[in-house]
Amino acid sequence: MPNHPPRILFLARRYPPTIGGIQTHCHALYTRLVNQAQVRLIALGRQSLLHLTWFLPYCFVTTFWAVLFRRVDAVYFADGVAASLAPLLRPLGPARFITTVYGLEMTYKNPLARALMHWGVRACDQVVVISEHSRRITAASGVSEDKLEIIYLGVEPLELSPDALETVRARFEEEHGMRFGQDRILLLFGRQVPRKGMVEFLQKGMPLLDADIRLLICGPPASETARLQALCQSGLKDRVVLLGSVPDDVLAMLRTSCDLFLMPNIHIPGDVEGFGQTQLECMYAGTPAVAFAVDALTESVREGGFLVDPEDYPAFVAQIHRFFALSPTERADLGRQCRTYVQREYAQEKIANQYMDLFTGRI
């Protein structure tokens, strides 16, 4: 055994300040690994794919010398894109190669990109998958079952102090003319892309909801934003508030203050929901989730939430109405169940320890 802490080279093309589940995972994992190992982070932290033209070559050169001269014990490719470098580096030395697969890497529509991801992931010693659903996708791409290890994403979102929460909540209520705890308010947060099912819910779900129930939609604008805006202007503007991206403190307040979180995802071939964190972040804050049983959502919403058959909008809305029919005590109990479940299963420290076992060969 080496007489020094494990030396890890951490390659992350998605990292803060950009926003997303992979970015959150990478930041949380890195900040905990540095307490247990010598970690060198190489992170991109920029959204445009154009930056890969220099970032991947930079990662390759850095990793080449580190592996060749035995300066690292493990290389962590934080997603399948970074792992595409692994086959070229594999012959250089004994460092362990670890990657995490979220699901989308294995299903890219572009055949060349998909082949590169498959090639790279297969060259790694261990492949972390973030759900049973991602495991099946990865195994189907030709990765040996012996290499696969399920480690869920950690969930510990920002929480505000009571005074800060009250300040942010009061400001939001004044701006948008609503009262949390009095009005019935639903939350839908995520990138405005087709698989999130936002447009379909406005078309097929909102007309079935009680007229006094309001919906807040926030998240980074994307391909569905224009359609969402058109729907809101055509008859839903008094019931749906399209917020776009919101500051972290406002999002933390909404997770705590809204009554229910919705995840009306739909199945899109080639664009899977590898796990989903937003529903667990809300559940961590004590806000239950109602979700369609699509992709890996069947695994993450196991307790403290409600799963509905895919695209059954009457049943989805009926579940929302049943929740509002619960007594205040029953709703409070459900909120505590949500929080307990997420804290037990998805603690960041637990996740980091599982990764350390991989980096050191204990798994």
C-alpha positions, 0 to 999 in steps of 0.5 A, a space after each residue: 500500500 502507498 504511504 501517501 493519501 490516494 492521488 486522484 485526477 478529477 476531470 470534469 467537463 461540467 462544473 459550476 458556475 454552469 448549472 445542472 445535476 452533473 455540475 452539482 454532483 461533481 462539485 459536491 463530490 470534489 469538495 468531500 474527496 479533498 478531505 480524504 485524498 490528494 485531488 487535482 481538479 481539472 474542470 471546464 465550467 462553461 456551457 458551450 460545447 465549442 470549449 471541448 475543442 481545447 478542454 479535451 486535448 488539455 485533459 489528455 495531455 495532463 492525464 498522459 504525463 500524470 499516468 505515464 510518470 505514476 503521479 496519480 493512483 486513479 483518474 476520474 472521468 466525470 462523464 462519458 464524454 471525458 471518458 472518451 479519452 480513456 482508451 488512448 491513455 489506458 496503456 500508459 500505466 497502472 492508474 485506476 480509471 473510473 467514470 460515471 455514466 448518467 444515461 444520455 452518453 450511451 444513447 446519443 443520436 450521433 453515431 460517432 459520438 455514441 461510439 466514442 462514449 461506448 469505446 471510452 466507458 468500456 476502457 475504464 476499470 469501474 463504471 459508476 451508474 446512477 440508477 438501475 435504469 442507467 445500468 441497463 442502458 450501459 450494459 446494453 452498450 457492451 460494458 461488462 456487468 462486472 465493471 458496473 456499480 450503482 452509486 446514486 447522486 447525492 442530494 443536499 440542497 441549499 437551505 435558508 435560515 428562518 429569517 432569510 426564508 421569511 424575507 425571500 418569501 415575503 418579497 416573492 409573494 408581494 411580486 407575484 400576488 400569492 400567499 404560500 400556506 394559503 393559496 394552493 401552489 405547485 412547483 415545476 423546475 427543470 431545463 425546459 426541454 421535451 423530456 420534462 413534459 412541461 408543454 404536455 402538462 400545460 395542455 393536458 393537465 392544467 385544464 383538469 386541475 381545480 381553477 384556483 391551483 397555481 403553477 410556478 415553472 422555473 428553470 433554464 430556458 431551452 428548446 421548449 421555452 417559446 411553446 411554454 410562453 405561448 401557452 401561458 399567454 393564450 389562456 393560462 397567464 392567471 394560473 401559470 407563472 413562467 419564471 425562467 432561471 431564478 436565484 439560488 435563494 429563491 429556488 431554496 424558498 420555493 422548494 420549502 414553500 410550495 405545496 407539491 413538486 411536479 415531474 410530468 416527464 414523458 419518454 423521449 427516445 435517446 433523451 432519458 432521465 438518468 435519475 433526476 435530482 430536482 424532485 429529491 431536492 424538493 423532498 429534502 425540503 419536505 415538499 412531496 413530489 408527484 411524478 410520472 413513472 418514466 425512466 429512472 424516476 421509478 427508482 428515485 421517488 420510492 418513498 414520500 412521493 407519488 408515482 403515476 402511470 406515464 402520460 395518464 394526466 387524469 390520474 396525475 391530477 387526481 393525485 394532486 387533488 388527493 394530496 390537497 384533501 389531506 389534513 394538515 397533520 397528514 401533509 406534515 407527516 408526509 413532508 417529514 417522511 420525504 426529508 427522512 428518506 432523502 437524508 437516509 439514502 442520498 447523503 453526500 458524505 455517504 456518496 463520497 465514501 462509496 466513490 473513495 472505495 472505488 478509487 482505492 480498489 476496495 470495491 
